[in-house]
């Protein structure tokens, strides 16, 4: 029933700490395996029953009601975070191998902690992922604007550090292989909530190739980039350089911290290859999933 889909959707948002608006609830609506339709009248009934709390245009299951107030407080930092993110995207978009730059995680939903990183997902041209990462990260590393774990003993970091932790190439846009087995709700919502800052049209293909990720979310709409025109005009084929690519791969692999080397390609947390670079050492997806499962069980809903 529709009631179960609403509870599932709000259960996950409670797990990762965000209280959505009505529009976001509809767009993220988890229809489950039975493909339940969304009915706003059922949401109103859940509010009347006290199962769901609505305040300041945001929604939460009653046990997570405090997240509405917390989320509203975090919105204060979002304009600053977005300005910084667009500056970063403007630089990344000038690299000849970059096809899309997206802000991700809950910051993309306007939920920014003052001290939080700016997390980016980047699509690079095939055969150019290592040079893309090298030149993408270089200026921010020199300026001390990378996450603390990457700065080591270099001292205090700048505000809004730039976390470039997920790259894929445009010949490997099916992201389903990065999901945890037996469903990965975090990855599903991460994918749907991407905030494109610039792209050249490749996000259409990304959306189409990931139907498996969004099949439980029938009302989800494809993202729209904020500054797509900046990349559309400059996208063109670039001559490959296997020597440069290989050399920059060698340089970067030698510099990986021990935590990256130990987890490399053991599972989906850290993936290192010529088509994907993913460095999520502190991956909390299983924690969020278990909290989501527990909440669904509490309400008698199938996850």
Backbone bond lengths (Angstrom), bond angles and torsions (degrees), N, CA, C in turn:
res aa  C-N    CA-C-N  psi(-1)  N-CA   C-N-CA  omega(-1)  CA-C   N-CA-C  phi
1 X - - - 1.456 - - 1.531 110.42 -
2 X 1.294 115.12 160.49 1.460 122.48 -179.32 1.521 112.28 -57.10
3 X 1.312 116.47 -33.70 1.464 122.10 -179.83 1.530 110.41 -57.59
4 X 1.316 116.52 -43.37 1.461 121.18 -178.75 1.524 111.13 -63.31
5 X 1.328 117.08 -39.97 1.464 120.43 179.76 1.520 112.38 -63.47
6 X 1.324 116.41 -40.50 1.474 120.68 178.36 1.525 110.07 -64.34
7 X 1.333 116.17 -45.13 1.467 119.66 -179.72 1.525 110.94 -64.90
8 X 1.332 117.13 -41.56 1.476 120.00 177.07 1.524 110.80 -57.59
9 X 1.314 115.49 -46.71 1.466 120.37 -177.14 1.520 110.91 -63.42
10 X 1.321 116.91 -46.28 1.465 119.87 -179.70 1.524 111.61 -72.51
11 X 1.339 117.60 -26.68 1.463 120.71 177.04 1.521 110.54 -64.48
12 X 1.331 116.34 -42.08 1.467 116.09 178.80 1.522 111.31 -71.01
13 X 1.305 116.93 -41.18 1.470 118.42 178.18 1.529 110.74 -59.72
14 X 1.320 116.88 -35.99 1.449 119.62 174.99 1.518 111.43 -64.45
15 X 1.335 115.99 -36.83 1.472 120.36 -178.75 1.521 112.00 -65.69
16 X 1.341 117.09 -38.09 1.470 117.09 -178.63 1.530 112.63 -102.20
17 X 1.339 115.64 8.03 1.457 120.22 166.10 1.507 116.89 84.02
18 X 1.338 117.02 36.87 1.459 119.10 179.20 1.520 110.37 -134.48
19 X 1.307 117.42 136.32 1.461 123.03 176.20 1.524 108.75 -103.65
20 X 1.332 119.21 108.17 1.465 121.51 -174.68 1.528 112.98 -77.45
21 X 1.312 115.88 163.75 1.455 121.88 170.19 1.529 108.52 -82.39
22 X 1.307 116.96 174.12 1.472 119.85 177.40 1.535 110.94 -61.24
23 X 1.321 116.50 -42.25 1.464 119.50 -179.88 1.519 110.54 -62.81
24 X 1.318 116.86 -43.15 1.456 120.05 179.08 1.525 111.69 -66.33
25 X 1.311 116.36 -37.63 1.463 119.36 176.35 1.527 110.23 -58.44
26 X 1.316 116.91 -44.25 1.464 120.20 179.61 1.529 111.44 -65.46
27 X 1.327 117.24 -43.41 1.468 120.34 -177.07 1.527 111.87 -69.93
28 X 1.344 117.00 -32.29 1.458 120.63 179.28 1.531 112.08 -92.18
29 X 1.317 116.96 -3.20 1.465 122.22 -171.81 1.526 112.04 -46.12
30 X 1.339 115.34 123.90 1.465 122.47 -178.53 1.525 109.05 -94.89
31 X 1.323 115.95 101.59 1.461 121.21 -177.03 1.520 112.31 -76.33
32 X 1.344 117.12 -7.32 1.459 120.25 -179.91 1.515 112.09 69.43
33 X 1.305 115.35 -169.80 1.464 120.07 -177.91 1.519 112.04 -75.94
34 X 1.344 116.70 -18.67 1.463 119.78 -178.62 1.524 112.98 -88.94
35 X 1.338 116.39 -1.50 1.472 122.40 176.68 1.533 112.32 58.00
36 X 1.333 116.44 50.98 1.463 121.25 179.93 1.521 110.93 -68.84
37 X 1.314 116.86 143.84 1.458 121.49 177.19 1.525 110.60 -80.86
38 X 1.319 115.75 153.39 1.457 120.60 177.46 1.528 109.24 -89.93
39 X 1.316 115.19 133.29 1.472 121.17 -179.45 1.521 107.51 -133.44
40 X 1.324 117.20 114.54 1.454 120.59 -176.01 1.529 111.95 -65.19
41 X 1.326 118.19 -25.09 1.468 120.18 179.02 1.527 110.75 -65.75
42 X 1.335 117.47 -31.04 1.462 120.72 177.08 1.528 110.53 -68.87
43 X 1.321 116.08 -35.72 1.466 119.92 175.23 1.526 109.96 -62.44
44 X 1.326 116.52 -43.95 1.471 119.99 178.81 1.523 111.33 -60.83
45 X 1.330 117.28 -37.85 1.464 120.02 178.47 1.532 111.09 -66.47
46 X 1.319 116.62 -39.68 1.462 120.34 179.14 1.530 110.95 -64.41
47 X 1.325 115.66 -34.00 1.468 120.03 177.07 1.527 109.69 -69.69
48 X 1.332 116.64 -43.45 1.466 120.81 178.91 1.529 111.10 -61.50
49 X 1.322 117.01 -36.03 1.459 121.80 -179.37 1.526 112.52 -77.41
50 X 1.328 117.36 -11.03 1.450 120.78 -178.63 1.515 113.98 83.65
51 X 1.322 117.44 7.93 1.469 121.29 177.68 1.523 109.77 -73.53
52 X 1.332 115.50 -39.62 1.467 122.44 179.34 1.527 108.36 -115.02
53 X 1.310 115.68 139.02 1.462 122.17 176.39 1.524 108.76 -105.28
54 X 1.330 116.70 133.14 1.467 121.83 174.74 1.513 108.62 -119.75
55 X 1.323 116.73 124.07 1.465 121.44 -179.74 1.516 108.56 -151.90
56 X 1.322 116.31 137.04 1.466 121.87 178.21 1.531 111.69 52.15
57 X 1.332 115.51 37.83 1.468 124.02 175.50 1.523 113.02 71.00
58 X 1.341 118.16 14.64 1.458 121.58 177.40 1.519 110.01 -120.81
59 X 1.341 115.86 157.88 1.456 122.33 -173.04 1.526 110.86 -125.39
60 X 1.331 116.05 147.76 1.459 121.06 175.63 1.513 109.21 -160.04
61 X 1.331 116.36 149.40 1.447 119.23 168.06 1.527 108.28 -62.56
62 X 1.313 117.16 149.48 1.463 120.70 -171.96 1.532 114.00 -52.35
63 X 1.355 120.42 -41.84 1.469 119.06 179.84 1.526 113.72 -64.09
64 X 1.325 116.76 -18.41 1.464 120.91 -178.43 1.529 111.98 -107.85
65 X 1.317 117.66 18.26 1.467 121.23 -174.17 1.524 112.61 -59.37
66 X 1.327 118.14 -31.55 1.469 120.79 179.77 1.519 112.07 -62.70
67 X 1.331 116.84 -21.95 1.464 119.64 -179.16 1.525 111.74 -66.89
68 X 1.309 117.68 -22.12 1.467 119.82 176.50 1.521 109.43 -64.53
69 X 1.313 116.21 -50.13 1.473 120.21 178.75 1.529 111.34 -63.66
70 X 1.331 117.29 -42.81 1.457 121.02 179.45 1.527 111.24 -62.96
71 X 1.331 115.66 -41.05 1.454 119.74 179.86 1.516 112.62 -65.54
72 X 1.319 116.29 -40.12 1.460 119.51 178.60 1.528 110.71 -63.12
73 X 1.330 116.82 -36.32 1.466 120.33 178.03 1.523 111.12 -66.80
74 X 1.328 117.05 -38.16 1.457 120.73 -178.92 1.529 112.93 -70.30
75 X 1.322 116.56 -23.35 1.464 119.34 179.11 1.530 111.65 -61.07
76 X 1.319 117.08 -22.25 1.467 121.84 179.61 1.528 111.46 -58.08
77 X 1.326 116.74 -34.56 1.468 120.49 -174.76 1.535 113.02 -87.32
78 X 1.327 116.65 -13.13 1.454 118.78 -171.58 1.536 114.31 -63.70
79 X 1.334 120.81 -42.48 1.474 118.82 179.35 1.529 112.84 -56.43
80 X 1.346 115.91 -41.98 1.469 119.11 177.52 1.521 111.05 -64.93
81 X 1.323 116.76 -43.27 1.459 121.35 -179.77 1.528 111.14 -62.59
82 X 1.339 115.78 -41.68 1.460 119.37 -178.43 1.520 111.27 -68.10
83 X 1.331 117.61 -39.85 1.471 119.56 176.95 1.530 110.44 -59.00
84 X 1.314 115.31 -45.89 1.462 119.91 179.32 1.527 110.96 -63.41
85 X 1.325 117.12 -43.47 1.457 121.13 -179.20 1.528 111.27 -62.30
86 X 1.324 117.45 -38.21 1.463 120.08 179.56 1.526 111.08 -70.35
87 X 1.323 117.46 -32.46 1.460 120.22 174.30 1.519 110.61 -64.03
88 X 1.328 115.64 -43.82 1.467 120.31 178.17 1.527 110.10 -62.41
89 X 1.324 116.61 -45.36 1.464 121.05 -179.02 1.520 111.37 -63.68
90 X 1.320 117.33 -33.71 1.468 120.52 178.60 1.534 110.31 -63.04
91 X 1.329 115.85 -39.92 1.472 118.50 176.50 1.526 110.99 -69.23
92 X 1.324 116.47 -49.10 1.465 119.85 -177.54 1.523 111.37 -59.94
93 X 1.329 116.75 -36.12 1.452 120.75 -178.83 1.514 113.47 -66.45
94 X 1.316 117.39 -17.85 1.467 120.86 178.36 1.527 112.32 -82.01
95 X 1.315 116.81 -15.91 1.465 119.27 177.07 1.528 108.31 -69.48
96 X 1.320 118.37 130.85 1.471 120.72 -171.77 1.517 114.81 -67.35
97 X 1.320 118.22 -10.89 1.467 120.54 -177.15 1.519 112.16 -103.15
98 X 1.329 118.78 -2.53 1.473 122.00 -176.32 1.524 110.35 -89.59
99 X 1.336 116.37 129.16 1.451 121.12 179.45 1.538 113.00 -109.42
100 X 1.324 117.46 -24.52 1.464 120.14 178.13 1.521 109.74 -155.92
101 X 1.328 114.74 144.28 1.465 122.37 176.11 1.525 107.12 -130.30
102 X 1.327 116.32 121.79 1.470 120.86 -179.03 1.523 110.60 -125.69
103 X 1.317 116.19 137.75 1.456 121.76 169.31 1.528 106.29 -83.13
104 X 1.339 116.82 142.87 1.461 117.99 -175.75 1.524 112.24 -138.81
105 X 1.330 114.18 -179.13 1.466 123.97 -175.43 1.534 109.98 67.99
106 X 1.325 118.24 -168.74 1.458 119.89 -171.11 1.528 113.26 -67.91
107 X 1.341 118.22 -17.07 1.469 119.28 174.24 1.523 110.08 -61.42
108 X 1.334 116.47 -33.38 1.462 120.58 178.55 1.519 111.73 -65.96
109 X 1.331 117.05 -17.92 1.463 121.89 177.12 1.518 112.24 -95.62
110 X 1.330 116.19 6.80 1.464 119.70 -179.84 1.508 113.28 88.74
111 X 1.341 116.67 8.55 1.462 121.81 -178.03 1.520 109.04 -104.07
112 X 1.307 117.23 89.03 1.457 121.65 -173.43 1.519 111.17 -115.94
113 X 1.324 116.41 121.77 1.460 119.40 170.54 1.528 108.57 -76.08
114 X 1.304 116.98 144.49 1.457 121.43 -176.95 1.521 111.39 -53.82
115 X 1.342 116.42 -42.14 1.459 120.76 -175.79 1.526 112.88 -92.73
116 X 1.330 117.69 3.25 1.460 121.07 -173.64 1.520 114.34 -72.96
117 X 1.343 114.62 154.67 1.463 121.52 176.41 1.530 110.45 -75.01
118 X 1.321 115.28 161.97 1.457 122.37 167.74 1.524 106.89 -99.76
119 X 1.323 116.59 110.52 1.465 121.72 -176.20 1.524 110.16 -95.75
120 X 1.337 115.53 130.48 1.459 120.64 -176.63 1.529 111.58 -120.68
121 X 1.327 114.32 144.94 1.462 123.34 170.80 1.527 106.24 -115.33
122 X 1.324 116.72 128.28 1.466 121.22 -172.09 1.525 110.35 -127.83
123 X 1.322 116.00 133.98 1.462 122.02 173.40 1.522 108.23 -103.89
124 X 1.323 115.29 124.12 1.465 121.73 -179.43 1.530 109.75 -112.38
125 X 1.313 115.53 163.42 1.459 119.90 176.19 1.525 110.16 -70.55
126 X 1.314 115.10 149.28 1.458 120.30 179.81 1.522 109.99 -57.41
127 X 1.311 115.89 138.31 1.457 121.01 177.95 1.506 114.37 80.52
128 X 1.345 117.86 7.80 1.468 119.88 -175.54 1.523 112.75 -133.97
129 X 1.330 117.98 20.78 1.463 119.30 -173.47 1.521 112.85 -69.97
130 X 1.342 117.23 -34.12 1.461 119.28 -177.35 1.518 111.92 -74.35
131 X 1.323 117.33 -40.32 1.476 118.30 177.48 1.531 110.29 -70.47
132 X 1.343 116.40 -32.41 1.465 119.51 176.71 1.517 110.53 -61.08
133 X 1.326 116.26 -49.15 1.462 119.05 -179.28 1.527 111.53 -64.57
134 X 1.316 117.40 -41.06 1.465 120.71 -177.93 1.522 111.24 -59.73
135 X 1.333 116.13 -52.20 1.465 119.05 -176.84 1.531 112.20 -78.24
136 X 1.325 117.30 -21.70 1.464 119.93 174.75 1.525 110.45 -69.08
137 X 1.308 116.72 -42.40 1.463 120.86 -174.49 1.522 113.72 -85.46
138 X 1.319 117.82 -25.64 1.463 121.68 -170.41 1.526 114.57 -52.61
139 X 1.340 120.44 -55.40 1.471 118.85 -176.08 1.521 113.10 -64.27
140 X 1.323 117.47 -34.02 1.456 119.90 -178.73 1.529 111.22 -73.69
141 X 1.320 115.92 -31.68 1.464 119.07 175.11 1.522 110.39 -68.44
142 X 1.324 117.22 -42.42 1.465 121.06 -179.99 1.523 111.49 -65.01
143 X 1.319 116.02 -31.83 1.466 120.74 -178.16 1.535 112.87 -89.09
144 X 1.330 116.58 0.24 1.457 118.86 -177.55 1.508 113.29 70.07
145 X 1.325 116.00 28.58 1.464 121.18 -176.18 1.519 112.75 -106.28
146 X 1.335 116.66 23.55 1.456 121.48 176.64 1.528 109.27 -99.97
147 X 1.346 119.00 166.26 1.464 120.70 178.05 1.521 111.97 -57.76
148 X 1.303 116.24 152.97 1.469 121.99 -174.43 1.528 112.21 -55.16
149 X 1.333 117.42 -39.34 1.465 120.52 -177.62 1.521 112.00 -60.63
150 X 1.343 117.00 -26.49 1.460 120.57 -178.51 1.516 112.43 -92.73
151 X 1.339 116.70 -11.69 1.456 119.38 -179.41 1.520 112.39 -87.83
152 X 1.336 116.28 -18.89 1.447 119.47 178.97 1.509 112.06 58.86
153 X 1.327 116.42 -125.11 1.471 121.50 -175.77 1.523 112.45 -94.00
154 X 1.332 116.82 20.19 1.465 119.32 -175.61 1.532 112.42 -76.88
155 X 1.324 117.27 -5.06 1.460 119.08 176.25 1.507 113.11 100.40
156 X 1.321 115.42 -158.82 1.462 121.65 -175.13 1.516 110.85 -65.60
157 X 1.318 115.62 143.75 1.455 120.70 179.82 1.517 110.35 -97.44
158 X 1.319 115.47 164.98 1.457 120.49 175.61 1.527 109.77 -75.47
159 X 1.328 114.90 164.36 1.469 119.28 174.56 1.525 109.12 -68.24
160 X 1.316 116.27 152.27 1.459 123.44 177.18 1.528 112.17 54.88
161 X 1.333 117.95 59.41 1.467 120.95 -179.46 1.526 111.90 -61.94
162 X 1.318 115.03 148.15 1.463 122.61 -174.31 1.527 109.37 -95.50
163 X 1.319 115.95 114.81 1.466 121.62 -178.86 1.532 109.26 -105.60
164 X 1.314 115.94 108.57 1.473 122.73 -179.06 1.528 107.48 -105.15
165 X 1.318 115.03 78.39 1.458 119.18 -168.31 1.520 115.16 -110.43
166 X 1.345 118.80 2.81 1.463 119.56 -177.71 1.528 109.29 -148.85
167 X 1.331 115.37 112.63 1.469 123.16 176.53 1.523 108.48 -124.91
168 X 1.331 116.72 141.01 1.466 121.40 167.89 1.519 108.22 -135.40
169 X 1.316 116.70 160.32 1.460 121.29 177.77 1.526 110.20 -97.40
170 X 1.317 115.78 159.94 1.463 120.06 -174.24 1.522 113.95 -75.08
171 X 1.329 117.80 -1.27 1.461 120.59 172.59 1.527 110.98 -103.49
172 X 1.338 116.13 12.89 1.471 121.15 -179.01 1.531 109.40 -146.21
173 X 1.341 115.59 60.55 1.459 120.78 -172.40 1.523 114.48 -92.67
174 X 1.319 117.88 -6.59 1.460 120.26 175.44 1.528 107.66 -78.08
175 X 1.333 116.68 109.48 1.464 121.73 -174.29 1.519 113.22 -93.27
176 X 1.316 118.44 2.16 1.463 120.80 -174.12 1.527 112.42 -63.10
177 X 1.322 118.00 -24.98 1.465 120.13 -179.83 1.525 112.06 -68.68
178 X 1.334 117.74 -14.98 1.461 120.95 179.08 1.533 112.14 -86.28
179 X 1.324 117.50 -5.66 1.458 120.61 -176.56 1.523 111.26 -78.20
180 X 1.329 115.67 151.52 1.454 120.90 172.62 1.526 109.08 -67.15
181 X 1.327 118.15 149.71 1.466 119.03 175.47 1.521 110.82 -66.96
182 X 1.316 116.37 155.99 1.475 122.22 178.38 1.517 112.08 61.49
183 X 1.293 116.09 44.48 1.466 126.09 176.83 1.530 111.63 79.98
184 X 1.305 114.15 143.73 1.462 122.12 -179.93 1.521 107.21 -137.95
185 X 1.335 117.07 81.62 1.474 118.97 -175.79 1.518 112.81 -59.94
186 X 1.328 117.66 -37.03 1.471 119.10 179.42 1.519 110.04 -58.96
187 X 1.327 118.15 -46.60 1.460 120.50 -176.92 1.523 110.94 -65.33
188 X 1.322 116.95 -36.04 1.465 119.67 178.39 1.523 110.54 -61.73
189 X 1.324 116.42 -48.41 1.462 119.62 -178.42 1.526 111.51 -73.22
190 X 1.317 117.38 -32.51 1.472 120.97 174.36 1.527 109.52 -58.53
191 X 1.321 116.24 -46.45 1.469 121.40 -178.71 1.527 110.77 -63.01
192 X 1.315 117.38 -47.08 1.465 120.80 -176.60 1.521 113.01 -67.53
193 X 1.327 117.05 -26.79 1.462 120.60 -174.87 1.530 113.70 -96.82
194 X 1.326 118.35 7.71 1.462 119.75 176.51 1.527 110.36 -54.19
195 X 1.330 116.06 141.35 1.464 121.45 176.83 1.520 108.31 -115.56
196 X 1.339 117.99 97.38 1.468 120.14 -179.35 1.526 111.14 -67.97
197 X 1.313 115.55 130.06 1.460 120.75 177.66 1.516 111.17 -99.82
198 X 1.315 117.22 -28.41 1.465 121.17 174.07 1.525 108.39 -162.28
199 X 1.318 116.15 148.31 1.470 121.01 179.43 1.513 109.46 -166.72
200 X 1.316 116.86 164.69 1.461 120.97 -177.41 1.524 112.96 -112.87
201 X 1.321 116.91 15.33 1.458 121.10 -177.53 1.516 113.20 110.96
202 X 1.320 117.89 -8.91 1.461 121.76 -177.30 1.523 112.72 -67.55
203 X 1.340 117.26 -20.18 1.458 119.02 -178.51 1.524 112.38 -68.90
204 X 1.315 117.78 -23.20 1.463 119.74 172.75 1.527 109.93 -59.98
205 X 1.317 115.19 -45.14 1.463 120.64 -179.91 1.528 110.61 -68.13
206 X 1.337 117.30 -39.84 1.457 120.60 177.96 1.529 109.99 -58.96
207 X 1.321 116.89 -44.12 1.462 121.52 -179.62 1.527 111.01 -62.25
208 X 1.327 116.08 -46.77 1.461 120.19 -176.78 1.523 112.16 -67.49
209 X 1.301 118.00 -34.71 1.462 120.71 -177.07 1.528 113.07 -78.38
210 X 1.320 117.41 -6.46 1.460 120.05 -176.46 1.522 112.72 -118.98
211 X 1.314 115.00 38.80 1.456 120.31 177.32 1.529 110.96 -60.20
212 X 1.329 116.80 -32.95 1.462 120.71 179.58 1.527 111.21 -61.03
213 X 1.330 116.96 -37.73 1.462 120.96 -178.58 1.524 111.24 -70.34
214 X 1.325 116.77 -35.55 1.462 119.99 -173.46 1.525 114.18 -104.46
215 X 1.333 117.88 9.89 1.462 119.99 -175.26 1.528 112.72 -65.10
216 X 1.335 117.92 -24.53 1.473 120.22 178.01 1.519 112.00 -85.47
217 X 1.319 117.92 -0.21 1.463 122.44 -175.00 1.535 109.54 -123.14
218 X 1.314 117.59 74.92 1.473 121.04 -171.43 1.526 114.39 -66.45
219 X 1.314 118.97 -20.65 1.460 120.90 -177.97 1.529 112.89 -96.82
220 X 1.313 116.84 1.12 1.463 120.44 -179.32 1.524 110.59 -64.22
221 X 1.323 115.82 140.18 1.463 122.29 179.67 1.524 109.74 -114.07
222 X 1.329 114.24 146.09 1.460 119.21 179.39 1.522 110.12 -62.71
223 X 1.331 114.94 144.15 1.459 120.46 -178.55 1.534 111.29 -67.36
224 X 1.313 116.23 160.37 1.462 122.47 175.22 1.522 107.98 -126.67
225 X 1.330 116.79 123.58 1.463 120.94 -177.46 1.525 111.07 -71.23
226 X 1.325 115.54 145.83 1.462 120.66 179.70 1.522 111.83 -73.23
227 X 1.324 117.33 -35.86 1.467 121.34 -173.54 1.523 111.56 -130.58
228 X 1.326 117.20 45.37 1.460 120.27 -173.17 1.522 113.38 -61.71
229 X 1.335 116.47 -31.05 1.464 118.28 -176.43 1.523 112.77 -64.58
230 X 1.310 117.14 -22.52 1.469 119.77 -178.43 1.517 112.14 -68.68
231 X 1.339 116.77 -24.95 1.448 119.52 -179.65 1.524 113.04 -103.68
232 X 1.326 117.27 -26.10 1.452 120.08 -176.48 1.519 111.51 -57.46
233 X 1.326 117.28 -45.64 1.454 120.88 -174.68 1.518 113.13 -71.62
234 X 1.334 117.76 -24.44 1.455 118.38 -173.96 1.532 113.15 -100.08
235 X 1.344 118.19 -6.48 1.456 118.59 -177.52 1.522 110.68 -70.41
236 X 1.305 115.78 120.89 1.452 121.94 176.16 1.518 108.52 -156.44
237 X 1.282 116.15 163.30 1.460 120.04 -178.50 1.525 110.08 -65.59
238 X 1.302 115.52 142.83 1.460 120.50 176.32 1.516 108.72 -119.53
239 X 1.316 115.85 145.52 1.453 119.48 -178.76 1.524 109.47 -70.22
240 X 1.336 117.66 129.56 1.459 120.34 -178.67 1.523 111.41 -70.56
241 X 1.319 115.42 154.53 1.455 121.07 175.53 1.514 107.28 -138.18
242 X 1.317 116.02 91.98 1.455 119.73 -177.19 1.525 111.04 -64.86
243 X 1.349 116.88 -30.52 1.470 119.19 179.62 1.528 110.52 -66.23
244 X 1.336 116.84 -48.32 1.463 120.61 179.65 1.520 110.64 -63.64
245 X 1.319 116.39 -42.82 1.460 120.16 -179.81 1.530 110.92 -60.78
246 X 1.321 115.77 -45.68 1.459 119.96 -179.66 1.517 112.55 -65.37
247 X 1.331 116.01 -39.46 1.460 119.92 -178.61 1.531 110.92 -67.15
248 X 1.322 117.33 -44.00 1.457 120.72 -179.82 1.527 111.45 -69.93
249 X 1.313 117.02 -29.99 1.462 120.33 173.07 1.520 110.15 -63.37
250 X 1.308 116.47 -46.39 1.459 121.61 -179.92 1.525 111.30 -61.30
251 X 1.318 117.16 -44.09 1.458 121.90 -179.02 1.529 110.81 -62.51
252 X 1.319 116.22 -45.38 1.461 120.00 -176.48 1.525 112.45 -71.16
253 X 1.322 117.26 -39.24 1.460 119.48 179.91 1.527 111.45 -63.02
254 X 1.311 117.07 -33.80 1.463 120.72 178.01 1.532 111.34 -68.26
255 X 1.325 116.75 -27.63 1.461 120.97 -176.36 1.524 113.74 -91.60
256 X 1.328 118.25 -5.58 1.451 119.93 -179.68 1.532 110.13 -60.25
257 X 1.323 117.55 135.58 1.470 119.86 175.61 1.526 110.80 -65.58
258 X 1.307 115.99 161.73 1.461 121.00 -176.20 1.521 111.67 -60.27
259 X 1.335 117.17 -34.49 1.468 120.09 179.85 1.523 111.82 -61.31
260 X 1.327 116.95 -36.59 1.467 121.78 177.20 1.527 110.10 -69.79
261 X 1.308 116.59 -46.48 1.467 120.67 -177.85 1.526 111.98 -61.49
262 X 1.321 116.78 -38.07 1.461 120.49 -177.80 1.525 112.43 -69.34
263 X 1.340 117.14 -32.23 1.466 120.89 -176.78 1.524 113.68 -97.33
264 X 1.325 117.81 -5.94 1.465 121.48 -172.53 1.524 112.46 -55.37
265 X 1.344 115.39 119.44 1.472 124.20 172.98 1.537 113.32 60.52
266 X 1.334 117.22 19.74 1.466 119.82 174.05 1.516 110.49 -79.59
267 X 1.332 116.12 -32.92 1.463 122.39 176.64 1.527 106.69 -156.76
268 X 1.326 117.80 -156.26 1.463 119.84 -174.88 1.519 113.64 -89.32
269 X 1.324 119.04 1.49 1.462 120.38 178.89 1.528 111.28 -69.96
270 X 1.306 116.88 -49.68 1.457 122.25 -179.59 1.525 108.15 -124.72
271 X 1.316 115.71 116.15 1.466 122.03 -179.13 1.523 107.92 -123.17
272 X 1.316 116.30 126.19 1.463 121.23 -178.54 1.523 108.95 -127.94
273 X 1.318 116.06 116.66 1.457 121.03 179.98 1.514 110.40 -165.14
274 X 1.315 116.31 -174.84 1.465 120.87 -178.12 1.520 112.89 -86.41
275 X 1.340 116.99 -4.76 1.466 120.80 177.26 1.529 112.86 -117.92
276 X 1.307 116.83 -11.29 1.468 120.35 179.44 1.518 110.47 -154.97
277 X 1.322 114.63 139.63 1.462 122.59 172.82 1.518 106.45 -131.84
278 X 1.316 116.03 114.42 1.457 121.57 -176.33 1.520 107.83 -133.55
279 X 1.336 116.71 121.15 1.459 120.94 -173.46 1.531 110.57 -124.12
280 X 1.309 117.32 67.60 1.458 121.95 -179.30 1.526 109.08 -106.80
281 X 1.328 115.40 72.55 1.458 121.16 -178.40 1.523 110.63 -63.02
282 X 1.321 116.29 -45.34 1.469 121.29 178.94 1.526 109.62 -91.43
283 X 1.309 115.31 65.50 1.454 122.42 -175.74 1.527 109.30 -86.13
284 X 1.344 116.84 117.44 1.467 121.55 -176.24 1.531 112.31 -105.40
285 X 1.325 117.06 17.90 1.458 119.22 -175.13 1.528 112.77 -60.93
286 X 1.315 117.92 -41.06 1.461 119.84 -179.03 1.526 110.97 -66.78
287 X 1.332 116.50 -35.96 1.458 120.78 176.33 1.525 110.97 -62.74
288 X 1.332 116.40 -46.47 1.464 120.45 178.78 1.526 110.77 -64.38
289 X 1.317 116.23 -40.74 1.468 120.10 -179.09 1.521 110.99 -62.51
290 X 1.334 116.43 -43.49 1.455 119.00 -179.32 1.523 111.10 -65.26
291 X 1.328 116.68 -39.89 1.462 119.81 177.79 1.527 110.49 -64.09
292 X 1.312 115.99 -38.96 1.473 121.46 176.81 1.526 110.35 -64.24
293 X 1.343 117.72 -46.83 1.460 121.32 178.44 1.528 110.93 -59.43
294 X 1.336 115.88 -43.98 1.467 119.89 -178.44 1.525 111.35 -63.50
295 X 1.331 116.54 -40.12 1.467 120.17 179.61 1.522 110.99 -66.92
296 X 1.337 116.79 -42.12 1.463 120.32 177.33 1.524 110.72 -60.54
297 X 1.323 116.45 -42.86 1.469 121.24 179.51 1.535 110.34 -61.52
298 X 1.347 115.63 -40.80 1.464 120.40 -179.73 1.526 111.70 -59.80
299 X 1.332 116.55 -33.70 1.474 121.02 -179.42 1.526 112.62 -96.34
300 X 1.335 116.85 5.26 1.457 119.80 178.35 1.518 113.30 69.24
301 X 1.338 116.63 33.53 1.471 121.74 -176.64 1.525 109.20 -115.39
302 X 1.311 116.20 138.29 1.466 120.90 176.19 1.528 108.80 -73.52
303 X 1.343 118.18 126.92 1.487 120.44 -178.63 1.533 111.51 -60.03
